[in-house]
Amino acid sequence: MGDVLAQPGFRGRAFLMASAELPAGERTRPVCDACRGWTRQLFVRLAEEAGAREADALAQQLVLLYDGALVSAQMDGNAAAAAAARSTAAALVDAAIGRRRR
């Protein structure tokens, strides 16, 4: 994610931007929804594989971090957003699996 956000001219995630622009009931909306569902399920699967006690809750937190990093990079030009999200995600994962951070 860090490499993508640091690309010159990074403009954000295409499906997020498209979703924001689509009028209600637009027939292409399911494509954006499918992408979003895939992202959520990816985080759920990764949380489960990491051994999180509440994988769905951890996945929701990680999706929020992911979204926040994308928006920060797009709107603020903050390429460091990915690194900040990564360190926060590590702390969340550690807490979710009961591992103490040093």
N, C-alpha and C positions, 0 to 999 in steps of 0.2 A: 504494500500500500504506500509506503514511503516513497518508493521510486515513482509511482504513478502521480502522487500529489506534487512531487517536485518537478515534474515535467513543465517546461516553459509553455505557457498558454493553457494550463490545465483549466478546464471550464466546468468541472463537476461531473456527476454521474448522469449519463444520458437518460436512463429510465426515470430517475428522480426529477430531472428537468422536464421531461415529457409529461410525467404524471401531473406536475404542477400546472401545466398549460392545457391539459385536456378538459373539455367541457364534460359535465355530468352525462353519463350514458354513452360516451364516445365508444365506438366499436373496437378501437385499439387498446382500450383500458385493460382488458384481460392480459395483454402482453406485459404491461408494466406490473400488474398484480402478480403475474407468474414469476417475474424476476424478483420481486420483493419476497414472495413466498420461498423461493429458492434460497435467498440470502438468510432468511430467518431459520429455515431448516438446516442450513449449513452450520449456523451457530449452535443450534440445538444439538446436532450430531457431534460437533466438536466438544461441547460442554459435557455430553454423555461420555464420550471417549476419555475425557480428562478425569472423569469420576465425580463430577459435581453432584451434590446431593439433590439440588433442585435445578436441573438442567434448563428447564423452560425459563425460570427466573433469571439465571445467569445469561442465557441467550438473549433475553430482552435487554439486559444491561449492556451486553456487548454490541448489539445492534444500535443502541443509542450512541455508544462511543464511536462506532463506525460511521454513523450518519453525521455525528458532530464533527468528526475529523474531515469528512468530505466537505461539509458546509464551510468549515473554518478555512480549509485550503481554497475553496472556490471563492468565497466572499471576501476573505481577509488576505488571501495570498499567503497563507501560513503553511509553508511546507513542513514545519516542525510539528504540525498537528498530529501526524501519524505517529511520531515518536512519543508524544504525550499520551495519545490514546493507547499505545502499546504498553506503556508502563502502568497506566491505570487498569488496563485489561489484565495484566499479570497479577496485580494486587487483588482484583476481583476473583480471578480463577483460583489463586492461592486460598483466599477466604472460603470459596465455594467447595474446595476439596479438603479444607481443614489443614492446610500447610502454612506454617508460620514463615513469614518473610524475615530475612536477615538484614 
